[in-house]
Amino acid sequence: MDQHEPRPRNTREFLVRWNAATEEHLVQKAATALAHLAPGGISEAQAAALAPVLVRALQVAAAPDGGAHVGVHYLEELVDGGGE
């Protein structure tokens, strides 16, 4: 988290900041992994564009009512234009 921001006013604000920082970190790591998993088949720019989508799909899958099938369904909805 940015150390120049004022302290969070409450627990909810702290959690929002924490989740944002964690997601940003995961997106960076996912982009690196994607670029290495498909050498020659995906550029670093493409990996950077896909990483947030992948992280979100993993978050959906990890939800209490989620699972791998729910995460994949989320991706399918994005492809079909019914997602975010």
matplotlib code that plots the C-alpha trace (Angstrom):
import matplotlib.pyplot as plt

x = [0.0, 1.1, 2.7, 1.9, -1.9, -3.6, -4.4, -7.6, -10.6, -12.0, -11.6, -13.7, -11.4, -8.3, -9.7, -10.5, -7.0, -5.5, -7.5, -6.6, -2.9, -3.1, -4.9, -2.4, 0.4, -1.4, -2.0, 1.7, 2.6, 0.0, 1.2, 4.7, 3.4, 1.2, 4.1, 6.3, 3.5, 3.0, 6.5, 6.3, 2.5, 1.7, 3.4, 4.1, 1.4, -1.2, -0.2, -0.6, -4.0, -5.2, -3.7, -6.5, -9.1, -7.4, -7.1, -10.7, -11.7, -9.6, -11.3, -14.7, -13.7, -12.4, -15.7, -17.7, -20.2, -17.5, -15.3, -13.3, -16.4, -17.7, -14.4, -14.4, -18.1, -17.0, -14.4, -17.0, -19.4, -16.6, -16.0, -19.7, -19.9, -22.0, -19.3, -17.8]
y = [0.0, 3.5, 4.9, 8.5, 7.9, 8.9, 6.1, 4.2, 5.6, 2.2, -1.5, -1.5, 1.1, -0.8, -4.0, -2.2, -0.8, -4.2, -6.1, -3.5, -3.8, -7.6, -7.8, -5.4, -7.7, -10.8, -9.2, -8.5, -12.0, -13.5, -11.4, -12.7, -16.3, -16.0, -14.6, -17.6, -20.2, -19.3, -18.4, -17.1, -17.3, -14.3, -11.0, -9.2, -6.7, -9.4, -11.1, -7.8, -7.3, -10.9, -11.0, -8.9, -11.1, -14.3, -13.0, -12.0, -15.5, -17.0, -14.8, -15.9, -19.5, -19.1, -17.6, -19.8, -20.7, -20.9, -23.6, -24.1, -24.5, -21.1, -19.4, -20.9, -19.9, -16.3, -16.4, -17.8, -14.9, -12.4, -14.0, -14.0, -10.3, -10.8, -9.9, -6.7]
z = [0.0, -0.7, 2.5, 1.5, 1.8, 5.1, 7.5, 6.7, 8.6, 9.4, 8.9, 5.7, 4.1, 5.2, 3.6, 0.3, 0.1, 1.1, -1.5, -4.2, -3.4, -3.3, -6.6, -8.3, -7.1, -8.3, -11.7, -12.1, -11.2, -13.5, -16.4, -16.0, -15.7, -18.8, -20.8, -19.8, -20.2, -23.9, -25.2, -28.7, -28.6, -26.5, -26.1, -22.9, -23.7, -24.4, -21.1, -19.2, -20.8, -19.9, -16.4, -14.7, -16.4, -15.2, -11.6, -11.6, -12.9, -10.1, -7.5, -8.9, -8.7, -5.1, -3.8, -1.4, -4.1, -6.8, -8.2, -11.4, -13.5, -12.2, -13.1, -16.6, -17.0, -16.1, -18.8, -21.3, -20.5, -21.2, -24.6, -25.4, -24.4, -21.4, -18.8, -17.5]

ax = plt.figure().add_subplot(projection="3d")
ax.plot(x, y, z, "-o")
ax.set_aspect("equal")
plt.show()
